[in-house]
């Protein structure tokens, strides 16, 4: 009984913290097996280019620096989820969605020229969820599942798939939430 109580005391703050982090607003349009088709509201993203998909720490640190006050006004901006990384071998991009309370004019300019702000229009996205660590094998498997499901339904994609990770690094693997997502064109 005592080990279960200790585990509960450790996990409660992790789940409570995760539930207070803002995520982009979306509505479910349709579901095809494990694939959700979602309509996302317009948003703003802070983005940084990565030299490769192995440079995630550097990209995360640049974006975190921006929201933790390394911007022209020294303003701190709340963390949101997910952290998104495009799955493009030659030129991946990492992004944080800015809190919905901000318009482009309210956000301070980044000090780091490698961080840029972008308006993202309303869009339809297909996503498949998975838990655990986002290993290369899992990312490939779920990307293949997503793309083959869409192809089988005759749904065209627009752009490259991306990995969305929702949890802080200390979250136990069985509690982690990840997604592979790609913008789609519905007729």
C-alpha positions in Angstrom: 0.0 0.0 0.0 2.8 2.4 0.9 4.5 2.2 -2.6 1.1 3.0 -4.3 0.7 6.0 -2.0 4.2 7.3 -2.8 3.5 6.8 -6.6 0.2 8.7 -6.3 2.0 11.6 -4.5 4.6 11.7 -7.2 2.1 11.6 -10.1 -0.6 14.0 -8.8 1.6 17.1 -9.4 2.5 15.9 -12.9 -1.1 15.4 -14.0 -2.3 18.6 -12.3 0.4 20.7 -14.0 -0.4 19.1 -17.4 -4.1 20.0 -17.1 -3.3 23.7 -16.5 -1.3 24.1 -19.7 -3.2 25.7 -22.6 -3.5 23.8 -25.8 -4.7 25.0 -29.2 -8.5 25.0 -29.6 -10.0 22.5 -32.0 -13.1 20.6 -32.7 -13.5 17.0 -33.9 -14.7 16.9 -37.5 -14.5 13.1 -38.1 -12.8 10.0 -36.9 -11.4 7.2 -39.2 -10.2 4.4 -36.9 -7.5 5.9 -34.7 -7.1 9.0 -36.9 -8.9 12.2 -35.8 -9.8 14.9 -38.2 -9.8 18.2 -36.4 -10.5 21.8 -37.3 -8.1 24.1 -35.5 -8.8 27.8 -34.8 -6.3 30.4 -36.0 -3.3 30.8 -33.7 0.2 32.3 -33.5 3.4 30.2 -33.3 6.9 30.9 -32.2 9.2 28.9 -34.5 12.8 28.0 -34.9 14.6 26.0 -37.5 16.6 23.0 -36.5 19.8 21.8 -38.2 18.4 18.2 -38.0 15.8 16.2 -36.0 18.6 15.5 -33.5 18.9 19.2 -32.5 15.7 19.2 -30.5 17.3 20.5 -27.3 18.8 23.5 -29.0 15.5 24.4 -30.6 13.5 23.9 -27.4 16.0 26.1 -25.5 15.7 28.9 -28.1 11.8 28.8 -27.9 11.8 28.5 -24.1 14.2 31.4 -23.9 11.7 33.5 -25.8 8.7 32.7 -23.6 10.8 33.0 -20.4 11.7 36.6 -21.1 14.4 36.7 -23.7 12.4 39.0 -25.9 12.4 42.7 -26.6 10.2 43.6 -23.5 11.5 41.0 -21.1 8.0 39.7 -20.8 7.3 36.1 -19.7 4.7 34.2 -21.7 3.0 31.1 -20.4 4.1 27.7 -21.7 1.5 25.9 -23.9 1.4 22.4 -25.3 2.3 20.7 -27.5 5.8 21.2 -28.6 5.7 20.6 -32.3 8.5 19.4 -34.5 8.1 18.9 -38.3 9.3 15.6 -39.5 11.3 16.9 -42.5 14.8 15.4 -42.7 16.5 18.4 -44.3 14.9 21.4 -42.6 12.8 20.5 -39.5 11.1 23.3 -37.6 10.1 23.3 -33.9 7.3 25.5 -32.7 5.3 26.6 -29.6 1.8 27.9 -30.0 1.4 31.2 -28.2 -1.4 31.5 -25.6 -4.7 32.5 -27.2 -5.0 35.7 -25.1 -2.3 37.2 -27.4 -2.6 38.8 -30.8 0.4 39.3 -32.9 0.6 43.0 -31.8 0.7 42.1 -28.1 3.6 39.6 -28.4 7.1 41.0 -27.9 9.7 40.6 -30.7 12.2 37.8 -30.0 15.7 38.9 -29.2 17.1 35.7 -30.8 16.9 36.1 -34.7 16.5 32.3 -34.9 13.1 32.6 -33.3 10.3 34.1 -35.4 6.5 34.6 -34.9 3.9 33.3 -37.4 0.2 33.6 -37.8 -1.4 30.2 -38.5 -4.8 30.3 -40.2 -7.7 28.0 -39.4 -6.9 24.6 -40.7 -8.0 20.9 -40.7 -5.5 18.5 -39.3 -5.4 14.7 -39.1 -3.8 13.2 -36.0 -3.1 9.9 -34.4 -2.2 9.6 -30.7 0.3 7.4 -28.9 1.8 7.2 -25.5 5.3 6.5 -24.1 8.5 8.0 -25.4 8.5 9.3 -28.9 11.3 7.0 -30.2 12.3 7.0 -33.9 10.6 3.6 -34.4 7.3 4.8 -32.8 7.4 8.0 -34.8 7.9 6.1 -38.1 5.2 3.5 -37.2 2.5 6.1 -36.4 3.5 8.4 -39.3 3.0 5.4 -41.6 -0.3 4.5 -40.0 -1.5 8.1 -40.3 -0.5 8.5 -43.9 -1.7 5.1 -45.1 -5.1 5.7 -43.4 -5.4 9.1 -45.2 -4.3 7.6 -48.5 -6.8 4.8 -48.1 -9.6 7.4 -47.6 -8.5 9.5 -50.5 -7.6 12.5 -48.2 -4.9 14.7 -49.5 -2.2 16.1 -47.2 -0.9 19.6 -47.2 2.7 19.9 -45.9 4.7 17.6 -43.8 3.8 15.5 -40.8 4.8 16.7 -37.4 5.4 15.2 -34.0 3.4 16.9 -31.2 4.6 16.2 -27.6 2.4 17.4 -24.7 4.3 16.5 -21.5 7.3 17.8 -19.5 10.3 15.5 -19.8 9.9 14.1 -16.2 6.4 12.7 -17.1 6.4 8.9 -16.7 6.3 7.1 -20.1 2.9 5.5 -19.5 1.4 9.0 -18.9 2.9 10.7 -21.9 0.8 11.9 -24.8 2.2 12.3 -28.3 0.7 12.7 -31.7 1.7 12.6 -35.3 -0.3 15.2 -37.2 -0.5 16.6 -40.7 -2.7 19.3 -42.3 -5.2 17.8 -44.7 -7.4 19.1 -47.5 -11.0 18.1 -47.2 -13.4 18.6 -50.1 
